[in-house]
Amino acid sequence: LKRKQERYFHPFDRNGKRIATKYTTECVQDALGAYVTACESARAEVERVLTGLSEAIVERGHLRTILQASHLNLILSTAARHASSSNAGGWNVGRIVDGGGVG
C-alpha cells in the first residue's frame, strides 16, 4: 500500500495569523479541530451538571448546612494547626502551683 503524500503548510493561530515558524498537515488540523470540539462539548456538559447541582442544593435548602459545615471545618482546622504549632514550639498549658504564700 502506498501512503498518500501529506502536504505540509503553515498553520494559523487563534487570531487567524499565519505562523511562519510552524508546520502542520490536514490530518493534524482535523484532529485538532475534533479535539477542540470535544473539549467544548465536555465544558458545556460539566457546566450543565454543576448548574443542576447548584440549583438542587439551593432548592432543597442545603446551602445553609453546607456553609455552617464549612465554617466549622475552618474553626476546627485552625484550632488543630494552632495546637500542633504550640506543641512543636514547646509551649504547654499553664499550671497554677501553690507557692506556699507570697510575699
Secondary structure, DSSP 4 states (H G I P E B T S, - for coil): -PPPPPPPB--B-TTS-B-TT--B-HHHHHHHHHHHHHHHHHHHHHHHHHHHHHHHHHHTT-HHHHHHHHHHHHHHHHHHHHHHHHHHTT---------S---
